[in-house]
């Protein structure tokens, strides 16, 4: 029986195999903390991510890191499209690795949910106008998300640029010293917008059939794999839109996700980080501890791919049960790690596991 504090190996038996010290990993969590609005991570990001590595997590993932300026969720997001950002990330990745965790980065493009105000402060709410430092957003179709400004529909040249941006960002991530790369295709951001018929009304080769709606994601997976051939590649997916009955037949669901996950694995993806929602402004989501675990288990069973599970997994007992039951290969934690950056060491103690990698400066606390 597999345990939460067993190691996990990406690509076992391969020359590129990478072993993670446990299966309790840090989920990407937006910080909206680049005050200079230049995408360059700061001391905040060093301390935020560094303390999670010190706290015993097996893998530490950055926030959604934009592959282009227009891909940022907010002007305060981090990016990895230029050399200054790459240099700043290198310091952070080095620190994370030096404390025994695997340094991972999430590559992202927000699509129609870009150019929004940070969720705190007094600057405003919704879309940031161009006059205040915002920009025109892009999407598969010119359909606004809720009360946000309507995006421009990408043309074929624009789609090609998105693919190129992900590949260039992947090369920068390798230069920065990240060991694992994740493509963000969840939570209503650009790649999820293409996947779901709710947000994709195109009639060309990127719309209509499931094969067409998945085309951009599969191109990006292949491009990132080619740009970083020796690095494990994760894809974060929303397994369902939680669409209401009136959108039956249009909403994204777990069956479509499993099919596309199989295709993405063939294109080079090594693991799927399974979340849900984000593409509808209002959805009836049955939030409860472990509520997304069955979605991860469905992909693991029906697509035959490794998966991680996320979503209100806050206790050691639940995290252990998810892994021990075979529902997922690893567990991602987010808000639990914000409340307690040493959540991995705490869970090990709660389970009576001696892990041996508490920092010596903090060892007497355990």
Residue pairs with C-beta under 8 A, 6 or more apart in sequence:
1 324
2 23
2 323
2 324
2 326
2 329
3 23
3 320
3 323
3 324
3 351
3 353
4 22
4 23
4 24
4 316
4 319
4 320
4 323
4 324
4 331
4 347
4 351
4 353
5 22
5 23
5 24
5 348
5 351
5 353
5 355
6 22
6 23
6 323
7 19
7 20
7 21
7 22
7 23
8 19
8 20
8 22
8 23
8 58
8 329
8 330
9 17
9 18
9 19
9 20
10 16
10 17
10 18
10 19
10 20
10 180
10 232
10 270
10 271
11 17
11 18
11 232
11 270
16 229
16 230
16 231
16 232
18 102
18 179
18 180
18 232
20 58
20 59
20 102
20 330
21 58
21 100
21 101
21 102
21 355
21 357
22 56
22 57
22 58
22 344
22 348
22 355
23 58
23 323
23 329
23 330
23 331
24 56
24 57
24 58
24 319
24 330
24 331
24 333
24 343
24 344
24 347
25 57
25 58
25 59
25 60
25 61
25 308
25 330
25 331
25 332
25 333
26 49
26 52
26 57
26 59
26 60
26 61
26 332
26 333
26 334
26 337
27 61
27 273
27 310
27 332
27 333
27 334
27 337
28 61
28 62
28 63
28 64
28 106
28 182
28 184
28 236
28 334
29 63
29 334
29 335
29 337
29 338
30 63
30 64
30 73
30 77
31 44
31 45
31 48
31 63
31 78
32 73
32 74
32 76
32 77
32 118
32 119
32 120
33 42
33 44
33 45
33 76
34 40
34 41
34 42
34 75
34 76
34 77
34 78
35 42
35 76
37 75
37 76
37 133
38 84
38 85
39 66
39 69
39 72
39 77
39 78
39 79
39 80
39 81
39 82
39 85
40 78
40 79
40 84
40 85
40 88
41 62
41 78
41 85
41 88
41 89
41 92
42 88
45 62
45 63
45 78
45 92
46 91
46 92
46 95
49 60
49 62
49 92
49 95
49 96
50 92
50 95
50 96
50 99
51 341
51 342
52 60
52 96
52 101
52 337
52 341
53 60
53 95
53 96
53 97
53 98
53 99
53 100
53 101
53 103
54 99
54 341
54 342
54 359
54 362
55 337
55 340
55 341
55 342
55 343
55 344
55 345
56 342
56 343
56 344
56 345
56 348
56 355
56 357
56 358
57 101
57 333
57 337
57 343
57 344
58 101
58 102
58 330
58 344
59 101
59 102
59 104
59 180
59 330
60 96
60 101
60 102
60 103
60 104
61 104
61 105
61 106
61 180
61 182
61 332
62 78
62 89
62 92
62 104
62 105
62 106
62 178
63 77
63 78
63 106
64 73
64 77
64 106
64 108
64 110
64 184
64 189
65 77
65 78
65 79
65 80
65 89
65 105
65 106
65 107
65 108
65 169
66 72
66 73
66 77
66 78
66 79
66 80
66 81
66 108
66 109
66 110
67 79
67 80
67 81
67 107
67 108
67 109
67 162
67 165
67 166
67 168
67 169
68 79
68 81
68 109
68 161
68 162
68 165
69 79
69 81
69 135
70 109
70 114
70 115
70 135
70 136
70 137
70 138
71 79
71 108
71 109
71 110
71 111
71 114
71 165
71 190
72 79
72 110
72 114
72 115
73 108
73 110
73 113
73 114
73 116
73 189
74 115
74 116
74 117
74 118
74 128
75 115
75 128
75 133
75 134
76 118
78 85
78 89
79 85
80 86
80 89
80 105
80 107
80 169
80 172
80 173
80 176
81 165
81 168
81 169
81 172
82 172
83 172
85 172
86 172
86 173
86 175
86 176
87 176
89 105
89 172
89 173
89 176
89 177
89 178
90 175
90 176
90 177
92 103
93 103
93 105
93 176
93 177
93 178
93 179
94 103
94 177
96 102
96 103
97 103
97 177
97 179
99 359
100 357
102 179
102 180
103 177
103 178
103 179
103 180
104 178
104 179
104 180
104 181
104 182
104 234
105 173
105 176
105 178
105 180
105 181
105 182
106 182
106 183
106 184
106 236
107 166
107 169
107 170
107 173
107 181
107 182
107 183
107 184
107 224
108 184
108 189
109 162
109 165
109 166
109 184
109 189
109 190
109 191
110 137
110 189
110 190
111 137
111 138
111 139
111 140
111 151
111 189
111 190
111 191
111 193
112 137
112 138
112 139
112 143
112 144
112 145
112 148
112 150
112 151
112 190
112 193
112 199
113 137
113 145
113 148
113 188
113 189
114 135
114 137
114 138
115 127
115 128
115 134
115 135
115 136
115 137
115 149
116 126
116 127
116 128
116 148
117 123
117 124
117 125
117 126
117 127
117 128
123 132
124 132
126 147
126 148
126 149
127 134
127 137
127 148
127 149
128 134
130 136
136 149
136 151
136 152
137 148
137 149
137 151
137 152
138 151
138 152
138 153
138 154
138 158
138 190
139 151
139 152
139 153
139 154
139 190
139 193
139 199
140 153
140 154
140 193
140 194
140 199
140 200
140 201
140 202
140 206
140 207
141 153
141 199
141 200
141 201
141 202
141 207
142 150
142 151
142 152
142 153
143 150
143 151
143 199
143 201
144 150
144 151
145 188
145 199
145 281
146 281
147 281
153 202
154 162
156 204
159 206
159 216
162 190
162 216
162 220
163 216
163 219
163 220
163 223
164 223
166 183
166 220
166 223
166 224
167 220
167 223
167 224
167 226
167 227
168 227
170 181
170 223
170 224
170 227
170 228
171 227
171 228
173 181
173 228
174 181
174 227
174 228
174 231
178 231
179 231
179 232
180 231
180 232
180 233
180 234
181 224
181 228
181 231
181 232
181 233
181 234
182 233
182 234
182 235
182 236
182 273
183 191
183 217
183 220
183 221
183 224
183 233
183 234
183 235
183 236
183 269
184 191
184 236
185 191
185 192
185 195
185 217
185 235
185 236
185 237
185 238
186 192
186 236
186 237
186 238
186 273
186 275
186 276
186 278
187 236
187 238
187 275
187 277
187 278
187 279
188 199
188 238
188 277
188 278
188 279
188 280
189 278
191 216
191 217
191 220
192 199
192 237
192 238
192 252
192 278
192 279
193 199
193 200
193 279
194 200
194 206
194 213
194 214
194 215
194 216
194 217
195 213
195 214
195 217
195 252
195 256
195 260
196 213
196 241
196 250
196 251
196 252
196 279
197 213
197 249
197 250
197 251
197 252
198 241
198 243
198 247
198 250
198 251
198 252
198 279
198 280
199 279
200 206
200 207
200 213
201 207
202 208
202 212
204 212
205 212
205 215
206 212
206 213
206 215
206 216
207 213
210 256
210 259
210 260
214 260
214 263
214 264
217 235
217 260
217 264
218 260
218 263
218 264
218 267
221 233
221 235
221 264
221 267
221 268
221 269
222 267
222 268
224 233
224 268
225 233
225 267
225 268
225 269
232 270
232 271
233 268
233 269
233 270
234 269
234 270
234 271
234 272
234 273
234 308
235 261
235 264
235 269
235 271
235 272
235 273
236 272
236 273
236 274
236 275
237 257
237 260
237 261
237 272
237 273
237 274
237 275
237 299
238 252
238 257
238 275
238 276
238 277
238 278
238 279
239 253
239 254
239 257
239 274
239 275
239 276
239 292
239 295
239 296
239 298
239 299
240 251
240 252
240 253
240 254
240 257
240 276
240 277
240 295
241 247
241 251
241 252
241 253
241 276
241 277
241 279
241 280
241 283
242 251
242 276
242 277
242 280
242 283
242 284
242 285
243 250
243 251
243 252
243 253
243 280
243 283
244 283
244 284
247 280
251 280
252 279
254 295
254 298
254 299
255 302
257 274
257 295
257 299
258 298
258 299
258 302
258 303
259 303
261 269
261 272
261 299
261 303
261 305
262 303
262 304
262 305
264 272
265 303
265 304
265 305
269 305
270 306
271 305
271 306
271 307
271 308
271 329
271 330
272 296
272 299
272 303
272 305
272 306
272 307
272 308
273 307
273 308
273 310
273 332
274 292
274 295
274 296
274 299
274 307
274 308
274 309
274 310
274 328
275 292
275 310
275 311
276 285
276 292
276 295
276 311
277 283
277 285
285 291
287 311
287 312
288 312
289 312
289 313
289 314
289 315
289 318
290 309
290 311
290 312
290 313
290 318
290 322
291 311
291 312
292 309
292 310
292 311
293 309
293 311
293 313
293 322
293 327
293 328
294 327
295 309
296 307
296 308
296 309
296 310
296 327
296 328
297 307
297 309
297 326
297 327
297 328
299 305
299 307
300 306
300 307
300 326
300 327
300 328
300 329
306 329
307 328
307 329
307 330
308 328
308 329
308 330
308 331
308 332
309 322
309 327
309 328
309 330
309 331
309 332
310 331
310 332
310 333
310 334
313 319
313 322
313 331
313 332
313 333
313 336
314 333
314 335
314 336
315 347
315 350
316 346
316 347
316 348
316 350
316 351
317 350
317 351
319 331
319 333
319 347
320 347
320 351
322 328
322 331
323 329
323 330
323 331
333 343
336 343
337 343
340 346
342 362
345 355
345 358
345 366
348 354
348 355
349 366
358 365
358 366
